Amino acid sequence: MIFVERFINDHYQEKIRNDYTGLVRTIRTTLNDTGLAVLEDFIHPDFLAELQSSVDRLTPLCYVDGKRKSLIGSELENTAFYEVAFSGFVVQLANDILEPYNISVDRSDIHPALNILIGEHGQEAVKSWHFDATYLTMAMPVVIPSPNGDRDGKFRIWPNFRKFSQSPWRNRFYWRIAKIGLIRRMAKNLAINFLPGNLYFFYGFRSYHGTEDLDPKSLRANCLINCGGPFFDLQKGKVVRYPK
C-alpha cells in the first residue's frame, strides 16, 4: 500500500498513485549518478506555509543560554515536521530507495533534526563539514535566504565520497582524508541554494557536506530526515553485506 499524505503536492499524489515505482527508480538513479536528487515543489504549499509559520515559535527553543542546538526526534513531536518524518510514506520511500543495498529501516530508525540558523550563535554550524551517520538523508528546507552569491548559506556536498561500510577503521580513514583541503578541492562537489517546497535526497553516510557562509542577519531553517545507518545497525547486532 502506498501512503499518500496531506503534505504531498497534488501533482505528486497523482504520480505516486500511477507510477510510484518509476518515481523511486528516478530518485535512486539520480542518487547513484550525481549523488543528489530532488523532487521539486514536492511539499504542498499549504503545508509549507504551516511549517514556515512554526519557525518563529521554535527558534527560541534552538537558542538557550547563548548556545545553539538542533531540535531532534521527540522534541519535534506535535509539529508538522514530526508528521512528515514519521509518516508511512517517508518510511516506505526510504526502504524502497535503499532496497538494493540490503537495507531496511522502520520508524525507530528515523531521526529528524530541525536546524535553525540565525545570528552569531548560528555561525558555529557554518562550514562544519561532516558525514552523516545515516544511510539516507532527506532535506526539507523551510526558510532559506534569497540567493545573492555570497553568504547565502548554500548547501555544499561532496557526493558519494565513500561506500557504505560498518568498518570503524574505514570510517576513521575517510574522516581524515575528507578533512584535507587539497582533497576537497580536487573531489567532485556541488553547491546549491535549497528551495523551500523541494525535497532533497543524498546518501548521508557516503557524502561529505555542510552549509556555506551565512550572513548572521539571515534566517535559515532546514529539517533533515535521517534514515538508519551502518553503525546504528551494528549496535543492534545487524551485520549488513552491502553490494560491491
C-alpha positions in Angstrom: 0.0 0.0 0.0 1.3 3.5 -0.9 0.7 6.1 1.7 -0.4 9.5 0.1 -0.1 12.1 2.8 -1.5 15.6 3.1 1.9 17.2 2.9 2.4 15.9 -0.7 1.7 18.3 -3.5 -1.3 17.4 -5.8 0.7 16.5 -8.9 3.0 14.2 -7.0 0.0 12.5 -5.4 -1.1 11.5 -8.9 2.4 10.4 -9.8 2.6 8.2 -6.7 -0.7 6.6 -7.4 0.1 5.9 -11.1 3.9 5.3 -11.2 5.4 5.1 -7.7 7.9 2.5 -8.9 9.1 4.9 -11.6 9.5 7.7 -9.0 11.6 5.6 -6.8 13.7 4.5 -9.7 14.4 8.0 -10.8 15.4 9.1 -7.3 17.8 6.1 -6.9 19.3 6.5 -10.3 20.0 10.2 -9.8 21.5 9.5 -6.3 23.8 6.9 -7.8 24.8 9.0 -10.8 25.1 12.5 -9.3 24.8 12.0 -5.5 21.9 14.4 -5.0 18.3 14.0 -6.1 15.5 16.5 -5.8 11.7 16.4 -6.0 10.8 20.0 -7.0 7.7 21.5 -5.3 7.0 18.3 -3.5 5.6 19.8 -0.3 2.1 21.1 -0.7 2.1 24.9 -0.5 -0.5 24.9 2.4 1.6 22.5 4.3 4.8 24.5 3.6 3.1 27.6 5.0 2.3 25.6 8.1 5.9 24.6 8.5 7.1 28.2 8.0 4.6 29.6 10.5 6.0 27.4 13.2 9.6 28.6 12.8 9.2 31.7 14.9 7.8 29.7 17.7 10.5 27.0 17.5 13.5 29.4 17.1 13.8 30.3 20.8 13.9 26.6 21.7 17.1 26.3 19.5 18.9 29.1 21.3 19.2 28.7 25.1 21.9 30.3 27.3 23.7 31.6 24.2 24.1 28.2 22.6 22.5 26.8 19.5 21.0 23.3 19.4 19.0 21.3 16.9 15.6 20.1 17.7 15.7 16.3 17.3 13.3 13.4 17.5 10.7 13.7 20.2 11.5 17.4 20.6 9.6 17.9 17.3 6.5 15.9 18.5 3.2 17.7 17.8 4.8 19.6 14.9 4.3 19.3 11.2 8.0 18.3 10.9 7.3 15.3 13.0 4.3 14.4 10.9 6.4 14.3 7.7 9.4 12.5 9.2 7.4 9.6 10.7 4.8 9.3 8.0 4.2 5.9 6.4 5.1 7.4 3.1 8.6 8.6 4.1 9.4 5.2 5.8 8.3 3.3 2.8 10.1 5.6 0.3 13.4 5.3 2.3 13.1 1.5 2.3 12.4 1.4 -1.5 15.3 3.6 -2.3 17.7 1.6 -0.1 16.4 -1.8 -1.1 19.3 -2.7 -3.5 21.8 -2.1 -0.6 20.1 -4.9 1.5 19.0 -2.2 4.0 15.7 -1.9 5.7 14.5 0.8 8.2 11.5 1.2 10.5 10.1 4.2 12.4 12.7 3.7 15.2 15.5 4.2 12.6 14.1 7.7 11.6 15.9 10.6 13.2 14.6 14.0 12.2 16.5 17.2 13.1 15.4 20.8 12.6 18.3 23.2 12.2 17.5 26.9 12.6 20.5 29.2 11.9 20.4 32.9 12.7 22.7 35.4 14.4 26.2 34.9 15.6 25.3 31.8 17.6 24.2 30.2 14.4 27.6 30.6 12.9 29.1 27.5 14.6 27.2 25.3 12.1 28.6 27.1 9.1 31.3 25.2 7.2 31.1 22.4 9.8 31.8 19.8 7.1 30.8 16.2 8.1 29.5 12.9 7.0 26.1 11.9 8.4 25.8 8.7 10.4 22.8 7.7 8.3 22.1 5.8 5.1 19.8 8.2 3.5 19.2 11.9 4.4 16.1 13.8 3.2 16.5 17.6 3.4 13.3 19.6 3.7 14.2 23.3 3.5 11.6 25.6 5.1 13.1 29.1 5.2 16.2 29.9 3.0 17.9 33.2 2.4 17.5 34.7 -1.1 20.4 33.7 -3.4 22.9 36.5 -3.5 26.1 34.7 -4.4 27.7 35.5 -1.1 26.9 34.4 2.5 23.5 32.9 1.5 24.1 29.6 3.2 24.4 27.3 0.2 24.4 23.6 0.7 27.8 22.1 -0.4 28.2 18.4 -0.9 31.0 16.0 -1.9 28.6 13.3 -3.0 29.2 9.5 -2.8 32.7 10.2 -1.4 32.9 6.7 0.1 30.9 3.5 0.2 28.6 2.2 2.9 30.7 0.3 5.5 30.4 -1.0 9.1 34.2 -0.9 9.4 35.4 1.5 12.2 38.9 1.9 10.7 37.5 2.8 7.2 35.2 5.3 8.9 38.2 7.0 10.6 40.3 6.8 7.4 37.7 8.7 5.3 37.1 11.3 8.1 40.8 12.1 8.0 41.0 12.1 4.2 38.0 14.4 3.8 39.5 17.0 6.2 42.4 17.6 3.8 41.8 20.8 1.9 43.5 19.7 -1.3 41.4 16.5 -1.4 38.2 18.5 -1.1 39.3 20.9 -3.8 40.1 18.1 -6.2 37.0 16.0 -5.5 33.7 16.5 -7.3 31.4 18.8 -5.3 28.2 20.8 -5.7 27.0 24.0 -4.1 23.3 24.7 -4.4 20.7 27.0 -2.9 18.0 24.9 -1.3 14.5 26.0 -2.2 11.6 25.7 0.2 9.0 23.2 -1.0 11.6 21.0 -2.6 12.6 17.7 -1.1 16.3 16.7 -1.5 17.9 13.3 -1.1 21.5 12.2 -0.6 23.3 9.2 1.0 24.3 10.8 4.3 26.9 8.3 5.3 28.6 8.4 1.9 28.6 12.2 1.3 30.7 14.9 3.0 28.6 18.0 3.2 27.6 21.2 5.1 26.5 24.8 5.0 28.5 27.5 3.2 28.9 31.1 4.6 25.7 32.5 6.0 25.0 36.2 6.9 24.2 36.3 10.6 21.3 38.6 9.8 19.7 35.8 7.7 17.4 33.1 8.9 17.9 29.5 7.5 15.6 26.7 8.7 16.1 23.2 7.3 14.7 19.9 8.5 16.8 16.8 8.0 15.1 13.4 8.0 17.9 10.9 8.7 17.2 7.2 8.0 19.1 4.4 9.6 22.9 4.0 9.4 25.7 1.4 9.2 26.7 1.7 12.8 23.2 2.0 14.1 22.6 -1.4 12.5 25.8 -2.7 14.0 24.7 -1.6 17.5 21.5 -3.6 17.0 23.6 -6.7 16.1 22.7 -6.4 12.4 25.7 -7.1 10.1 24.9 -5.9 6.6 26.5 -7.2 3.5 26.5 -4.2 1.1 26.7 -4.9 -2.6 30.1 -4.2 -4.2 
